[in-house]
Amino acid sequence: MSPKSECAAATPEATWEPHEKHGRLTTESDLPASVYAFPKQRKEPLTDAEHVRNAVARFDQVIDVSDEDRDLAFANIQKAARHYGVNLSEGSWHDLGIHRRKRRRASPDAL
């Protein structure tokens, strides 16, 4: 197996499916789990381009999720971003928000 295919095998397959209906805070439970970035936790619905951008911006604010959940969520965000025409400059959830800032602070070039 080549290094590239090993990396691809480690990335979970996205579970996100398009769903155009918007939920409300009181009735979000009627949205299918497949519409969320974090489907098990039903966090960060990805129902349109604006929600995809919000999920990216708020990614590090999601609590009580594992790294595996974050891997799946980022794969779902990437799939939804392609569907809605949202350009993502990040190639991994590690490139988002606080994780990116932590690496930048740790870098000698950042000082």
ABEGO torsion letter per residue (X at the ends): XBAAAAAAAABBBBABBBBABBBBAAAAAABBAAABABAAAGBGBBABAAAAAAAAAAAAABBGBBAAAAAAAAAAAAAAAAAAGBBBABABAAABEAAAAAAAAABAAAX
